[in-house]
Amino acid sequence: MIKLIRKDLILHKKFVLGVGILYPLYLGFMGSRVDNLAMLPVLGGFLYAIVPLILFGREDKFKSEAFGLSLPVTRREYLRARFLLSWGLMFLMYAMGSLLMVAVPGARLAAATVFSPKMILLSLAFMAVYFGFLMPLFIRFGQVGMLVFIVALQLIGVLLMVFRSAVGVTTVKKLFRLIPDGVAAVQSSLGAVPAFLALLALLALLTYASFELSAAFLRRKEF
């Protein structure tokens, strides 16, 4: 599995290096100027989650995924390497981007805010949710799956705006605050450290479910 990760890093070294430098710089600058703190993990989580999918999309674009699966590895091992590499890239970019958010001159966010347990949990939660939904779609439909997810989000947003008078503004706000309010509720009921561990376990379970669904799609995929 380590060899598979190493293969991807070697084959995509220019892309990984470019994204590894430019992406944290962009996110760090954007985060340092953000006015609405609640939007930081929402937007940041999505931007972090799509990077590994863009990387794997390069193989989909050049039709080279069949070559990777022709190596002496099982499809689960192949997919496991992709999940580990994806989370490694997301963690690395999140750490670098967060450091730059407080290091950029004129930054509006303090380190205590960016690296607070609540902000870390929210960022990880949104990354896990976005990636957990996107990866099975990507395995099943390729790059089109990511477009389907983005279009679906836009349609949901439009429908909520159109019918907000019917469902109520309060209901719409609750939907958008479902994850932040859930994290806050767990923290208030369990305490900081137990809540942190419990939510990490929940995110790991979500990632495992995403992996199993992706593995099911990959088993049925023909090349």
ZIWOLIN-V298739 format. One record per residue. N is the residue number from 1. PSI is psi in radians with two decimals (NA if undefined). OMEGA is omega in whole degrees, -180 to 180 (999 if undefined). NEAR is the number of other ideal C-beta (glycine too) atoms within 10 Angstrom. Layout:
BEGIN
((N:PSI:OMEGA:NEAR) (N:PSI:OMEGA:NEAR))
END
This chain:
BEGIN
((1:-0.69:177:14) (2:-0.63:179:8) (3:-0.60:178:11) (4:-0.73:177:19) (5:-0.75:179:15) (6:-0.70:178:12) (7:-0.82:-179:14) (8:-0.72:-180:21) (9:-0.63:179:16) (10:-0.79:-177:9) (11:-0.53:-176:15) (12:0.50:-173:18) (13:-0.67:180:10) (14:-0.73:179:8) (15:-0.82:-179:14) (16:-0.74:180:19) (17:-0.78:180:11) (18:-0.83:179:11) (19:-0.68:-179:18) (20:-0.41:179:15) (21:-0.90:-173:11) (22:-0.68:-175:10) (23:-0.89:177:18) (24:-0.61:177:22) (25:-0.80:180:14) (26:-0.84:-178:14) (27:-0.62:178:22) (28:-0.76:179:21) (29:-0.76:179:15) (30:-0.79:-180:17) (31:-0.55:-179:24) (32:-0.31:-178:19) (33:0.07:-174:13) (34:2.46:177:16) (35:-0.69:-179:6) (36:1.79:-176:8) (37:-0.53:-178:14) (38:-0.46:-178:11) (39:-0.23:-176:11) (40:-0.93:178:22) (41:-0.49:-180:25) (42:-0.92:-179:16) (43:-0.75:-180:15) (44:-0.75:180:24) (45:-0.70:179:23) (46:-0.76:-179:18) (47:-0.63:176:18) (48:-0.68:-173:27) (49:-0.50:-175:23) (50:-0.26:-177:19) (51:-0.90:179:20) (52:-0.52:179:25) (53:-0.61:175:21) (54:-0.70:178:13) (55:-0.86:180:20) (56:-0.42:177:22) (57:-0.39:176:16) (58:-0.69:176:14) (59:-0.69:178:18) (60:-0.66:-180:17) (61:-0.74:-177:10) (62:0.15:176:9) (63:0.72:-177:9) (64:0.07:-179:11) (65:-0.58:179:17) (66:-0.59:178:11) (67:-0.76:179:11) (68:-0.67:-180:18) (69:-0.22:177:14) (70:-0.17:177:9) (71:2.80:-177:11) (72:1.11:177:5) (73:2.71:175:16) (74:2.87:179:11) (75:-0.56:178:13) (76:-0.70:177:15) (77:-0.72:178:14) (78:-0.77:-179:17) (79:-0.65:178:22) (80:-0.70:178:17) (81:-0.66:179:20) (82:-0.72:179:26) (83:-0.78:-180:18) (84:-0.75:178:14) (85:-0.70:180:22) (86:-0.85:-180:22) (87:-0.57:175:16) (88:-0.76:178:13) (89:-0.74:-179:21) (90:-0.76:178:23) (91:-0.78:-178:13) (92:-0.82:-180:16) (93:-0.65:178:22) (94:-0.78:-180:21) (95:-0.80:-179:12) (96:-0.75:179:17) (97:-0.70:-180:24) (98:-0.70:177:23) (99:-0.72:-180:15) (100:-0.47:179:20) (101:-0.58:-179:27) (102:-0.22:-178:18) (103:-0.37:-179:11) (104:2.33:178:17) (105:2.33:-179:5) (106:0.26:-179:7) (107:2.41:-179:18) (108:-0.23:-176:14) (109:2.39:177:19) (110:2.72:180:11) (111:-0.61:180:13) (112:-0.51:178:9) (113:-0.83:-177:14) (114:-0.67:-176:21) (115:0.38:175:15) (116:2.62:180:13) (117:-0.67:-179:14) (118:-0.78:-178:16) (119:-0.67:178:19) (120:-0.79:180:17) (121:-0.74:179:23) (122:-0.75:179:24) (123:-0.79:178:21) (124:-0.67:-179:22) (125:-0.82:-180:21) (126:-0.65:176:21) (127:-0.79:-179:25) (128:-0.70:-179:24) (129:-0.85:180:17) (130:-0.89:-177:21) (131:-0.66:-180:25) (132:-0.60:178:20) (133:-0.66:-173:18) (134:-0.67:-174:22) (135:-0.83:176:26) (136:-0.68:177:20) (137:-0.67:180:21) (138:-0.73:179:25) (139:-0.69:-176:23) (140:-0.74:-172:17) (141:-0.02:-176:15) (142:-2.62:-178:17) (143:-0.40:177:16) (144:-0.56:180:12) (145:-0.67:178:21) (146:-0.68:177:19) (147:-0.67:178:12) (148:-0.74:180:15) (149:-0.78:-179:19) (150:-0.77:179:13) (151:-0.70:179:10) (152:-0.72:177:12) (153:-0.73:180:13) (154:-0.72:179:10) (155:-0.72:178:10) (156:-0.75:178:11) (157:-0.73:179:12) (158:-0.77:-180:10) (159:-0.69:178:11) (160:-0.65:179:15) (161:-0.69:-178:10) (162:-0.74:-175:9) (163:0.37:-178:11) (164:-0.46:178:14) (165:-0.54:-180:8) (166:-0.76:-178:7) (167:-0.34:179:13) (168:2.42:-180:11) (169:-0.65:-180:10) (170:-0.70:179:9) (171:-0.72:179:11) (172:-0.77:179:15) (173:-0.67:179:12) (174:-0.65:178:12) (175:-0.75:-180:11) (176:-0.43:-178:14) (177:0.31:-176:12) (178:-0.87:-179:10) (179:-0.86:178:17) (180:-0.74:180:17) (181:-0.61:178:12) (182:-0.76:178:14) (183:-0.76:180:21) (184:-0.69:-179:15) (185:-0.71:179:11) (186:-0.71:179:17) (187:-0.72:-178:19) (188:-0.53:-178:10) (189:-0.57:-176:10) (190:-0.39:-172:14) (191:2.91:-171:11) (192:-0.98:-175:13) (193:-0.88:178:10) (194:-0.65:179:12) (195:-0.72:179:20) (196:-0.80:-179:19) (197:-0.70:-179:11) (198:-0.74:-180:15) (199:-0.60:175:22) (200:-0.70:178:15) (201:-0.69:179:10) (202:-0.71:179:14) (203:-0.64:176:17) (204:-0.67:178:11) (205:-0.71:177:12) (206:-0.74:179:16) (207:-0.68:178:18) (208:-0.74:178:12) (209:-0.71:177:12) (210:-0.70:179:20) (211:-0.79:-179:18) (212:-0.70:178:13) (213:-0.73:178:17) (214:-0.70:179:22) (215:-0.67:178:19) (216:-0.73:178:13) (217:-0.70:-177:18) (218:-0.60:179:18) (219:-0.58:-178:11) (220:-0.08:-175:9) (221:2.37:179:14) (222:2.52:-179:4) (223:NA:999:9))
END
